[in-house]
Amino acid sequence: MHPKTHIKHLLQRTVPTRIPPLIVASMGRSGSTVVWDAVRHAVAQSRFPGPLKAQGLRMVSDQAWDLDKTQFAPGVVYKTHGLAQELPDRTGAKVVFLFGSATDAALSVLACRDRYGPDWIKLHFEHLRASGPFDDLATRDVLRFSDQLDGWIGKAGTRRLILHYDALWDHQDTLSDFVGVPVTLPERRARKGATAADPQTRSLFEETYAALDARIAALPACQVLE
């Protein structure tokens, strides 16, 4: 661990706050970066107002790619794609789980391969605990979207806000109430990666993820679970 990171983790556990650990999770390519960025800025503004915000932003921002190995600190906002079953009980954390169209999420990953390259794909597949290689993306739920969805909805004993990406901007107040600080989302922009595929490719992905997308469409757009 880098010495600066070690110092940051020490400070995270020593500076007092009433805000619990906040985990922003998702099935991948479903708005988690947008929400994580907005929430961490809101928490930094609340905990370190004025000239201290720039330094405070770094302290409240973190990742938890291995949920079972992370020591969660109050007032810190973590981003993860880990499976719900990996989060230990009694962490005191609140979880915001973002989900959306499985077809769009998978097509967005396809676009990211061309935009960011194979190293990004390798990490993304590791973070999502993929059950196979990139070449399977178009033919089966290799990124375990279904496991992500079922796991976080069923994660009893942890407070969760389960929120559909398309409803995110309609529930900004709910998000703020849940995390305990006023959150301001950026202006919504079109998801270019999900719409860039040619019709034949999109048709193939839609067929692969049709059953899962039907399940997703039947879920409430926003729900708070205990």
C-alpha positions in Angstrom: 0.0 0.0 0.0 1.3 3.5 -0.9 2.2 5.5 2.2 -0.3 8.3 1.3 -3.1 5.8 1.0 -2.2 4.3 4.4 -2.3 7.8 5.9 -5.6 8.4 4.2 -7.1 5.3 5.7 -5.9 6.2 9.1 -7.5 9.6 8.9 -10.7 8.1 7.6 -11.1 6.1 10.8 -10.1 8.9 13.2 -12.0 12.0 12.0 -15.4 11.9 13.6 -18.7 12.0 11.7 -22.3 10.9 12.0 -22.4 9.8 8.4 -22.2 6.0 8.0 -20.0 4.3 5.4 -21.7 4.7 2.0 -21.3 2.1 -0.7 -22.3 2.8 -4.3 -22.7 -0.5 -6.1 -24.0 -1.5 -9.5 -24.3 -4.2 -12.1 -21.8 -2.2 -14.1 -22.3 0.6 -16.7 -25.5 1.6 -14.9 -24.7 5.0 -13.4 -22.6 4.1 -10.4 -19.8 6.5 -11.4 -22.2 9.4 -11.7 -23.8 8.6 -8.3 -20.5 7.9 -6.5 -19.0 11.2 -7.8 -22.1 13.2 -6.8 -22.4 11.6 -3.3 -18.7 12.0 -2.5 -18.8 15.7 -3.4 -21.9 16.1 -1.2 -20.3 14.3 1.8 -17.1 16.3 1.4 -19.1 19.5 1.3 -20.9 18.4 4.5 -17.9 17.3 6.4 -15.3 19.7 5.2 -17.0 22.9 4.1 -15.2 25.9 2.7 -11.4 25.8 1.9 -11.1 22.3 3.4 -13.3 20.7 0.8 -10.6 19.9 -1.7 -8.6 18.0 0.8 -11.7 16.5 2.3 -12.9 15.2 -1.1 -9.9 12.9 -1.3 -10.4 11.6 2.2 -14.1 10.7 1.7 -13.5 9.0 -1.7 -12.5 5.3 -1.9 -13.1 2.1 -3.7 -14.0 -1.3 -2.3 -13.4 -3.8 -5.1 -13.1 -6.6 -2.5 -15.9 -6.0 -0.1 -14.8 -8.7 2.3 -11.4 -7.2 2.7 -12.3 -3.6 3.2 -12.4 -1.8 6.6 -15.3 0.6 6.1 -15.0 4.0 7.7 -17.8 6.3 8.6 -18.3 9.3 6.3 -16.5 7.6 3.4 -18.1 6.9 0.0 -16.9 3.6 -1.6 -17.5 2.4 -5.2 -17.8 -1.3 -5.9 -19.0 -3.9 -8.4 -18.6 -6.6 -5.8 -21.3 -9.2 -5.2 -23.6 -8.5 -2.3 -22.7 -11.8 -0.6 -19.2 -10.6 -0.2 -20.2 -7.7 2.1 -19.9 -8.8 5.7 -22.9 -8.3 8.1 -22.9 -5.5 10.6 -20.6 -3.1 8.7 -23.1 -0.2 9.5 -22.9 0.8 5.8 -25.7 2.0 3.6 -25.7 0.7 0.0 -27.0 2.5 -3.1 -27.4 -0.1 -5.8 -27.8 1.1 -9.4 -29.3 -1.1 -12.0 -30.7 -0.8 -15.5 -31.2 -2.5 -18.9 -28.9 -5.5 -19.1 -28.7 -5.0 -22.9 -27.6 -1.4 -22.5 -25.0 -2.4 -19.8 -23.5 -5.1 -22.0 -23.4 -2.9 -25.1 -21.7 -0.2 -23.0 -19.0 -2.7 -22.1 -18.6 -3.6 -25.7 -18.1 0.1 -26.5 -15.6 0.5 -23.7 -13.5 -2.3 -25.2 -12.9 0.0 -28.2 -12.6 3.1 -26.2 -10.4 2.0 -23.3 -8.7 -1.2 -24.5 -8.1 -4.7 -23.2 -6.6 -3.6 -19.8 -9.9 -1.8 -18.9 -11.9 -4.9 -19.9 -9.7 -7.2 -17.8 -10.2 -5.1 -14.7 -13.9 -4.6 -15.3 -14.4 -8.4 -15.6 -12.4 -8.9 -12.4 -14.4 -6.3 -10.5 -17.7 -7.9 -11.6 -16.6 -11.5 -10.8 -17.2 -12.5 -14.4 -18.0 -16.1 -15.1 -16.2 -16.3 -18.4 -14.3 -14.3 -21.0 -15.2 -11.2 -23.0 -16.1 -13.3 -26.0 -19.1 -14.6 -24.1 -20.6 -11.2 -23.5 -23.0 -11.4 -26.5 -24.2 -14.9 -25.8 -24.8 -15.1 -22.0 -24.8 -13.2 -18.7 -21.1 -13.5 -18.3 -20.9 -10.4 -16.1 -23.4 -11.8 -13.7 -25.9 -9.0 -13.9 -28.6 -11.3 -12.5 -26.4 -12.3 -9.5 -25.8 -8.6 -8.8 -29.5 -7.7 -9.0 -30.7 -10.7 -6.9 -27.9 -10.3 -4.4 -28.4 -6.6 -3.5 -32.2 -6.9 -3.5 -32.0 -9.8 -1.1 -29.2 -8.5 1.1 -31.1 -8.5 4.4 -29.6 -6.6 7.4 -28.1 -3.8 5.3 -30.0 -0.7 4.4 -30.2 -0.5 0.6 -31.5 2.0 -1.9 -32.2 0.1 -5.1 -32.5 2.6 -7.9 -33.0 2.2 -11.7 -30.6 4.4 -13.7 -33.5 5.8 -15.8 -35.3 7.0 -12.6 -32.2 8.4 -11.0 -32.9 12.1 -11.8 -36.6 11.6 -10.6 -35.4 10.5 -7.2 -32.6 12.9 -6.3 -34.4 13.8 -3.1 -34.8 10.1 -2.1 -31.1 9.7 -2.7 -30.3 12.7 -0.6 -32.5 11.5 2.2 -31.0 8.0 2.1 -27.4 9.1 2.3 -28.1 11.9 4.8 -26.6 14.9 2.8 -28.0 17.0 0.0 -26.9 15.4 -3.3 -26.8 17.3 -6.6 -26.7 15.2 -9.7 -25.1 16.5 -12.9 -27.3 17.2 -15.9 -28.4 13.9 -17.5 -26.6 13.0 -20.8 -27.3 10.3 -23.3 -25.5 7.0 -22.8 -23.4 7.0 -26.0 -21.9 3.5 -25.5 -25.3 1.8 -25.3 -26.6 3.4 -28.5 -23.5 3.1 -30.6 -23.9 -0.5 -31.7 -25.2 -1.4 -35.2 -28.7 -2.8 -35.4 -27.5 -6.4 -35.9 -25.3 -6.3 -32.9 -28.0 -4.7 -30.8 -30.5 -7.3 -31.9 -28.1 -10.1 -30.8 -27.6 -8.6 -27.4 -31.3 -7.9 -26.9 -32.1 -11.6 -27.6 -29.4 -12.8 -25.2 -30.6 -10.5 -22.3 -34.4 -10.5 -23.1 -35.4 -12.6 -20.1 -33.3 -10.6 -17.7 -34.5 -7.3 -19.1 -38.1 -8.4 -18.7 -37.4 -9.1 -15.0 -35.7 -5.7 -14.6 -38.6 -3.9 -16.3 -41.0 -5.4 -13.7 -39.0 -4.1 -10.7 -39.9 -0.9 -8.9 -37.8 2.0 -10.2 -36.9 3.0 -6.6 -37.1 1.2 -3.3 -35.5 1.4 0.1 -34.9 -1.9 1.8 -33.7 -2.9 5.3 
